[in-house]
């Protein structure tokens, strides 16, 4: 994975409280498992549209607070108090281009930026987001362009520390195969590597 952004250098002795959107996706699921095992993290709040069965098997279930929401639309209107007292926010959402241009933009740009703005308003010092290798606001492919635009917009929000992660192709066993997307992204990655 490629890492871009600022390093969170403020070492805290206390246990960190975490808020997450996108916890039911490939990266989000793994994040939840890591937070469950790591004693460095205290309260973990998950905003989600669906509750996964695997979350009932977490070792430290008592530190997880799962809040179901019908949609993440309108996060800009959420009360900042929802994130007050949290040390870091993770945005692990990843949309699909086949859902349509507008839906993909909403998922991979609007949600990322609005969650960052909410974190900033609540004085959350650290924000992490999952982007993509090849992300660039000037990319000719819509997928990478939107990812790059989201990165730039999140940086402008002004959270004290921002971490942007750019993974390559993500393969997981518990999601159905997106054959057409996998091929498309593989070709794009090969083209990007060839340019270097």
C-alpha positions in Angstrom: 0.0 0.0 0.0 1.1 3.5 -0.7 0.9 6.1 2.1 0.3 9.8 1.5 -0.3 12.6 4.0 0.8 13.8 7.3 2.2 11.7 10.2 0.3 11.6 13.4 3.2 12.3 15.8 1.3 13.3 18.9 2.0 10.3 21.2 -0.8 10.0 23.8 -0.7 7.9 26.9 -4.5 7.6 27.1 -6.5 5.1 25.2 -7.8 6.6 21.9 -11.4 6.9 21.0 -12.3 6.2 17.4 -15.2 6.9 15.1 -15.7 5.1 11.8 -17.8 5.2 8.7 -17.4 2.4 6.1 -16.8 -0.3 8.7 -18.7 -2.9 6.7 -16.4 -2.8 3.6 -13.2 -4.6 2.9 -10.8 -2.2 4.7 -13.3 -1.2 7.4 -13.8 -4.8 8.4 -10.1 -5.4 8.9 -9.9 -2.1 10.8 -12.6 -3.2 13.2 -10.7 -6.5 13.9 -7.5 -4.6 14.5 -9.2 -2.1 16.9 -10.7 -5.0 18.7 -7.3 -6.6 19.5 -5.4 -3.4 20.2 -5.5 -2.2 23.8 -4.3 1.2 22.7 -7.9 2.0 21.6 -10.8 2.6 23.9 -14.3 3.5 22.7 -15.0 2.7 19.0 -18.1 4.2 17.5 -19.3 2.8 14.2 -21.9 4.6 12.0 -23.3 2.0 9.6 -26.3 1.2 7.5 -26.0 -2.5 8.2 -24.7 -4.4 11.3 -22.5 -7.4 10.4 -22.9 -10.7 12.2 -19.2 -10.9 12.7 -19.3 -7.9 15.0 -21.2 -10.0 17.6 -18.1 -12.2 17.9 -15.6 -9.4 18.7 -13.5 -10.1 21.8 -14.0 -6.7 23.3 -17.6 -6.0 22.3 -18.1 -3.7 25.2 -15.9 -1.0 23.7 -17.9 -0.9 20.5 -20.9 1.4 20.0 -22.7 0.6 16.8 -25.1 3.3 15.5 -27.3 2.4 12.6 -28.2 5.1 10.2 -30.5 4.8 7.2 -28.1 6.9 5.1 -24.9 8.9 5.4 -26.5 11.7 3.3 -26.6 15.0 5.1 -23.6 14.4 7.4 -22.9 18.1 7.1 -26.0 18.7 9.2 -25.1 16.2 12.0 -24.5 17.7 15.4 -20.7 18.1 16.0 -21.3 16.7 19.5 -21.5 13.3 17.9 -17.7 13.3 17.5 -16.7 15.4 20.5 -14.2 13.6 22.7 -13.0 11.4 19.9 -9.3 11.3 19.1 -9.4 10.0 15.5 -11.9 9.3 12.7 -11.6 6.7 10.0 -13.3 7.0 6.6 -13.1 3.5 4.9 -15.9 3.9 2.4 -15.4 2.8 -1.1 -18.1 3.1 -3.8 -18.5 1.5 -7.2 -18.3 3.3 -10.5 -21.1 1.1 -11.9 -23.5 2.7 -9.4 -23.4 5.8 -11.6 -21.3 9.0 -11.7 -23.4 10.9 -9.2 -23.7 8.1 -6.7 -20.0 7.4 -6.9 -19.1 11.0 -6.4 -21.4 11.2 -3.4 -19.9 8.1 -1.8 -16.2 8.7 -2.6 -16.1 12.5 -2.4 -19.0 14.0 -0.5 -19.0 11.5 2.4 -15.2 11.8 2.8 -15.2 15.6 3.0 -18.3 15.9 5.1 -17.0 13.5 7.7 -13.7 15.4 7.8 -15.6 18.7 8.2 -17.6 17.2 11.1 -14.3 15.9 12.7 -12.8 19.4 12.3 -15.9 21.1 13.9 -15.7 18.7 16.9 -11.9 19.3 17.3 -11.0 15.7 16.5 -7.2 16.0 16.0 -6.7 13.1 13.5 -8.5 12.0 10.4 -7.7 8.9 8.2 -9.1 8.0 4.8 -8.8 5.2 2.4 -8.1 6.4 -1.1 -6.5 4.5 -4.0 -3.2 4.0 -5.7 -3.1 6.2 -8.7 -5.4 8.8 -7.2 -5.0 12.2 -8.8 -7.3 15.2 -9.3 -6.0 15.5 -12.8 -6.4 11.8 -13.7 -8.3 11.0 -16.9 -10.2 8.1 -15.4 -13.2 9.2 -13.3 -12.4 6.7 -10.5 -8.9 8.0 -9.8 -9.9 11.6 -10.4 -12.6 11.6 -7.8 -10.3 9.9 -5.3 -7.7 12.6 -6.0 -10.2 15.4 -5.6 -11.3 13.9 -2.3 -7.8 13.8 -1.0 -7.2 17.5 -1.9 -10.5 18.6 -0.3 -9.9 16.7 2.9 -6.4 18.3 3.2 -8.1 21.7 2.9 -10.5 21.0 5.7 -7.7 21.6 8.1 -7.9 18.7 10.6 -4.6 18.9 12.6 -3.3 15.6 11.3 -4.6 13.8 8.2 -3.5 10.3 7.0 -4.3 9.2 3.5 -3.8 5.6 2.6 -3.6 4.5 -1.1 -3.9 0.7 -1.3 -3.6 -1.2 -4.6 -6.0 -3.9 -5.7 -7.9 -5.3 -2.7 -8.9 -8.9 -2.9 -11.2 -10.4 -0.2 -13.0 -13.7 0.2 -16.3 -12.4 1.7 -17.4 -10.1 -1.1 -18.7 -11.2 -4.4 -16.3 -10.9 -7.3 -16.5 -7.6 -9.3 -15.0 -9.1 -12.4 -15.5 -6.1 -14.7 -14.1 -3.8 -12.1 -11.2 -6.0 -11.2 -10.0 -6.2 -14.8 -10.4 -2.5 -15.3 -8.4 -1.6 -12.3 -5.7 -4.1 -13.0 -5.3 -2.7 -16.5 -5.1 0.8 -15.0 -2.5 -0.2 -12.5 -0.4 -1.7 -15.2 -0.6 1.5 -17.2 0.3 3.5 -14.2 3.3 1.3 -13.4 4.4 1.6 -17.0 4.5 5.4 -16.8 6.9 5.3 -13.9 
